[in-house]
Amino acid sequence: MLTPLEKAVLDMMLDKRGEPFETIRQQLAHATVAKREFTGVGFFTDFSLLAAAPVRRDLPSMEITGVGTEFSSLQHGAGFVLFIRDGVVSMLEGFTYGEPWPERTNDFRISRHGAS
């Protein structure tokens, strides 16, 4: 199950028309969290797709960025990368800019910044 932070980040990252965003949104509706690993300065959330998920092998492997968050406990905030591999949503990475990942992530402010 996605955390409120992960859901908000993914919603903002994919709030665009057309491809690949439509297919990725559909995939996430059929995805489960396979594994979540905390690194001390961030996390990796790996996705697993159900058989009913739409897969577009013609979509290129890519990274989607452009979303950040502010936490009261972080001076420089956090960034995120959504990894698409071989047409399939693969992993969401969250990271700080050299600070420990906050223990509590329920209180955040999300924003867009200049990237894909």
Secondary structure, 3 states (H helix, E strand, C coil): CCCHHHHHHHHHHCCCCCCCHHHHHHHHHCEEEEEEEECCCEEEEEEEECCCCCCCCCCCCEEECCEEEECCCCCCCEEEEEEEECCEEEEEEEEECCCCCCCCCCCCEEEECCCC
